[in-house]
């Protein structure tokens, strides 16, 4: 009986295993289709984080549909809640929810809201108010340390979210409590809301700011799977970590890349066809 249960468990796990590059491609295709069908927005924001989310869920996180209620699972908080389509797609392809559930994205009465919702299996926290996720992540990380729980916490923030004072309170808190089980990932695509991050509120040099706040700082190409994997698999030190991931908003669809318009615009039927063709041919 134990052998049968083990084999069944392995088969479930194997069913959702795939190459990280292929996984990222599936997420991009799903995002474009979901957002167009639901007539929602933030397609550029969701495409920006696809590679980060793909590496986390395919290579890093100790999370599965079977252990999601286990206290020893890793935690992932998408503080950049408006990019929820990317996380919904990842959860679908990892078996937390049905792939068919993605058809309900942004529909009236659906639990699959535009900003990520904890009513969806596999989502730790509903977010959308920028600056919220970092504080909750730091609190979870402290709780785990106090209980000698070896699990890790990863929190993905937008670069524009660093305008929020509460984010820096969380950063100070994490450093003070030496939360070396916590990693902040900054989706640094350089665009927010209606203009660039530098035009809104300059954050350069961002790496030196985090160093001054007593973080271990890593930087990489946030759309390079190998670089992301290398950074996110790095060993624990005595400090909390931050990965400044330099990404391209709308990555994977050339006419969406680095275009602020796609923070808001819903892809038309023709634009979806063009995007799908480009993603498939990449």
C-alpha positions as CSV (number, residue, x, y, z in Angstrom):
1,X,0.0,0.0,0.0
2,X,2.8,2.4,0.9
3,X,4.5,1.6,-2.4
4,X,1.3,2.4,-4.3
5,X,0.9,5.7,-2.5
6,X,4.5,6.6,-3.2
7,X,4.1,5.8,-6.9
8,X,0.9,7.8,-7.1
9,X,2.5,10.8,-5.3
10,X,5.5,10.6,-7.7
11,X,3.2,10.5,-10.7
12,X,1.4,13.6,-9.5
13,X,4.7,15.4,-9.1
14,X,6.1,14.2,-12.5
15,X,2.9,15.4,-14.2
16,X,3.7,18.9,-13.3
17,X,7.4,18.8,-14.0
18,X,8.7,20.6,-17.0
19,X,11.7,22.5,-18.4
20,X,11.7,26.0,-16.8
21,X,12.0,27.6,-20.3
22,X,8.9,25.7,-21.4
23,X,7.1,26.6,-18.2
24,X,7.8,30.3,-18.7
25,X,6.5,30.0,-22.3
26,X,3.2,28.5,-21.0
27,X,2.8,31.3,-18.5
28,X,3.3,34.0,-21.1
29,X,0.7,32.4,-23.4
30,X,-1.8,32.0,-20.6
31,X,-1.3,35.6,-19.4
32,X,-2.0,37.1,-22.8
33,X,-5.1,34.9,-23.3
34,X,-6.4,35.5,-19.7
35,X,-6.1,39.2,-19.7
36,X,-7.6,39.6,-23.2
37,X,-10.5,37.3,-22.4
38,X,-11.2,38.9,-19.1
39,X,-10.8,42.4,-20.5
40,X,-8.5,43.3,-17.7
41,X,-5.1,45.0,-17.6
42,X,-1.5,44.8,-16.3
43,X,-0.4,42.4,-19.1
44,X,3.0,44.2,-19.2
45,X,3.4,43.9,-15.4
46,X,2.6,40.2,-15.5
47,X,4.9,39.4,-18.4
48,X,7.7,41.3,-16.6
49,X,7.8,38.7,-13.7
50,X,7.2,35.5,-15.7
51,X,10.8,34.4,-15.6
52,X,11.1,35.1,-11.9
53,X,7.9,33.2,-11.0
54,X,8.9,30.3,-13.3
55,X,12.3,29.8,-11.6
56,X,10.7,30.1,-8.2
57,X,8.0,27.5,-8.8
58,X,10.0,25.2,-11.0
59,X,13.4,25.3,-9.3
60,X,13.4,26.9,-5.9
61,X,10.3,26.8,-3.7
62,X,9.4,23.9,-1.5
63,X,5.7,24.2,-2.3
64,X,3.3,21.8,-3.9
65,X,-0.5,21.2,-3.9
66,X,0.2,18.3,-1.5
67,X,2.2,20.3,1.1
68,X,0.5,23.7,0.9
69,X,-1.0,23.4,4.4
70,X,2.3,22.0,5.8
71,X,4.0,24.5,8.2
72,X,7.4,23.5,6.7
73,X,6.6,24.7,3.2
74,X,8.3,27.7,1.8
75,X,6.2,30.9,1.5
76,X,5.9,33.1,-1.6
77,X,4.2,36.5,-1.3
78,X,3.4,38.4,-4.5
79,X,3.4,41.9,-3.1
80,X,3.1,43.2,-6.7
81,X,-0.5,42.0,-6.6
82,X,-1.6,43.6,-9.9
83,X,0.6,41.1,-11.8
84,X,-1.6,38.3,-10.4
85,X,-2.2,36.7,-13.8
86,X,1.4,35.4,-13.8
87,X,0.9,33.6,-10.4
88,X,-2.5,32.2,-11.3
89,X,-1.0,30.7,-14.4
90,X,1.9,29.2,-12.5
91,X,-0.4,27.7,-9.9
92,X,-2.5,26.2,-12.7
93,X,0.4,24.5,-14.4
94,X,1.7,23.2,-11.1
95,X,-1.6,21.6,-10.2
96,X,-2.9,23.9,-7.4
97,X,-5.9,24.8,-9.6
98,X,-7.3,23.6,-12.8
99,X,-6.0,25.1,-16.0
100,X,-9.6,25.6,-17.0
101,X,-10.0,27.9,-13.9
102,X,-7.9,30.5,-15.8
103,X,-10.9,31.1,-18.1
104,X,-12.6,32.7,-15.1
105,X,-9.9,35.4,-14.7
106,X,-11.5,38.8,-14.0
107,X,-15.1,37.6,-14.6
108,X,-17.9,39.0,-12.6
109,X,-18.4,36.8,-9.5
110,X,-15.2,35.0,-10.0
111,X,-12.7,34.5,-7.0
112,X,-9.9,35.0,-9.6
113,X,-9.7,38.7,-9.3
114,X,-7.3,40.9,-11.2
115,X,-5.2,41.5,-8.1
116,X,-4.1,38.3,-6.6
117,X,-6.6,36.6,-4.2
118,X,-6.0,34.2,-1.3
119,X,-9.3,32.6,-2.2
120,X,-7.4,30.8,-4.9
121,X,-5.6,27.6,-3.7
122,X,-1.9,28.2,-3.5
123,X,-2.0,31.9,-2.9
124,X,-0.7,32.9,0.6
125,X,-2.0,36.5,0.7
126,X,-4.4,38.8,-1.2
127,X,-2.4,41.9,-2.3
128,X,-2.8,45.0,-4.4
129,X,-2.2,47.8,-1.9
130,X,1.5,48.4,-2.7
131,X,3.8,48.1,0.3
132,X,1.6,45.5,2.0
133,X,3.4,42.3,1.0
134,X,6.8,43.2,2.4
135,X,5.6,43.7,5.9
136,X,3.6,40.5,6.0
137,X,6.6,38.6,4.6
138,X,8.9,40.0,7.3
139,X,6.3,39.0,9.9
140,X,6.1,35.5,8.6
141,X,9.9,35.2,8.4
142,X,10.2,36.3,12.0
143,X,7.5,33.8,13.2
144,X,9.4,31.0,11.4
145,X,12.7,31.9,13.0
146,X,11.1,32.1,16.5
147,X,9.8,28.6,16.0
148,X,13.1,27.3,14.6
149,X,11.3,26.5,11.4
150,X,13.8,26.2,8.5
151,X,11.4,27.3,5.8
152,X,12.2,30.3,3.6
153,X,10.1,33.3,2.6
154,X,10.3,35.0,-0.8
155,X,8.5,38.3,-1.5
156,X,8.3,39.8,-5.0
157,X,7.9,43.6,-5.2
158,X,7.7,46.1,-8.0
159,X,10.2,48.8,-8.3
160,X,7.5,51.4,-8.0
161,X,6.4,49.8,-4.8
162,X,9.7,51.1,-3.2
163,X,8.1,54.5,-3.2
164,X,6.0,53.3,-0.3
165,X,7.3,54.2,3.2
166,X,5.9,51.0,4.7
167,X,8.2,49.0,2.4
168,X,11.3,50.6,4.0
169,X,9.9,50.0,7.4
170,X,9.8,46.3,6.5
171,X,13.3,46.4,5.2
172,X,14.5,48.0,8.5
173,X,12.6,45.4,10.5
174,X,14.0,42.5,8.5
175,X,17.6,43.7,9.0
176,X,17.1,44.4,12.7
177,X,15.8,40.9,13.3
178,X,18.5,39.3,11.0
179,X,15.8,37.5,9.0
180,X,18.2,35.5,6.9
181,X,15.2,33.3,5.9
182,X,13.7,36.2,3.9
183,X,14.5,37.2,0.3
184,X,13.0,40.3,-1.3
185,X,13.0,40.2,-5.1
186,X,12.6,43.5,-6.9
187,X,11.1,43.4,-10.3
188,X,13.1,46.3,-11.6
189,X,11.6,47.1,-15.0
190,X,12.0,50.9,-14.7
191,X,8.4,51.8,-15.4
192,X,5.5,52.5,-13.2
193,X,1.9,53.8,-13.6
194,X,2.4,56.7,-16.1
195,X,6.1,57.2,-16.4
196,X,9.6,55.8,-15.5
197,X,10.6,55.1,-11.9
198,X,13.4,57.6,-12.2
199,X,11.0,60.3,-13.3
200,X,8.6,59.5,-10.5
201,X,10.9,59.2,-7.5
202,X,14.6,58.4,-8.2
203,X,15.9,55.3,-6.4
204,X,19.4,55.1,-7.7
205,X,21.7,53.8,-6.5
206,X,19.3,51.1,-5.2
207,X,21.9,48.5,-4.4
208,X,23.7,50.9,-2.1
209,X,20.5,51.8,-0.3
210,X,19.9,48.1,0.5
211,X,23.6,47.7,1.6
212,X,23.1,50.6,3.9
213,X,20.1,48.9,5.4
214,X,22.3,45.9,6.1
215,X,21.0,43.5,3.4
216,X,23.0,41.0,1.3
217,X,22.4,42.4,-2.2
218,X,22.4,40.5,-5.4
219,X,21.7,41.8,-8.9
220,X,20.9,39.9,-12.2
221,X,19.1,40.0,-15.5
222,X,15.6,39.3,-14.3
223,X,14.6,37.7,-17.6
224,X,17.6,35.3,-17.6
225,X,16.6,32.0,-16.1
226,X,20.1,30.8,-15.4
227,X,21.1,34.0,-13.6
228,X,17.9,34.0,-11.6
229,X,18.4,30.3,-10.6
230,X,22.0,31.0,-9.5
231,X,21.0,33.9,-7.3
232,X,17.9,32.4,-5.8
233,X,19.8,29.1,-4.9
234,X,22.6,31.0,-3.1
235,X,23.4,29.9,0.4
236,X,22.0,31.6,3.5
237,X,24.1,34.2,5.3
238,X,23.4,36.0,8.5
239,X,21.4,38.8,6.8
240,X,18.2,39.1,4.8
241,X,18.7,39.1,1.1
242,X,17.4,41.2,-1.8
243,X,17.7,40.4,-5.5
244,X,17.4,43.3,-7.8
245,X,16.2,41.7,-10.9
246,X,16.5,44.0,-13.9
247,X,13.6,43.1,-16.2
248,X,11.7,44.3,-19.3
249,X,8.1,45.3,-18.9
250,X,6.1,43.2,-21.3
251,X,9.0,40.8,-21.9
252,X,8.3,38.2,-24.6
253,X,6.0,40.3,-26.8
254,X,8.0,42.9,-28.7
255,X,5.2,45.4,-29.3
256,X,4.5,45.4,-25.5
257,X,8.1,45.6,-24.3
258,X,9.0,48.9,-22.4
259,X,5.7,50.4,-23.3
260,X,3.8,52.1,-20.5
261,X,0.6,51.7,-22.4
262,X,0.5,48.0,-21.5
263,X,0.2,48.7,-17.9
264,X,-3.4,49.4,-18.7
265,X,-4.4,48.3,-22.2
266,X,-6.3,45.0,-22.9
267,X,-4.9,43.1,-25.9
268,X,-7.3,42.9,-28.8
269,X,-8.1,39.7,-30.6
270,X,-5.6,40.5,-33.3
271,X,-2.9,41.6,-30.8
272,X,-3.4,38.3,-29.0
273,X,-2.8,36.4,-32.2
274,X,0.4,38.3,-32.9
275,X,1.6,37.8,-29.3
276,X,0.9,34.1,-29.3
277,X,2.8,33.7,-32.6
278,X,5.8,35.5,-31.2
279,X,5.9,33.7,-27.9
280,X,5.6,30.3,-29.7
281,X,8.4,31.2,-32.0
282,X,10.8,32.4,-29.3
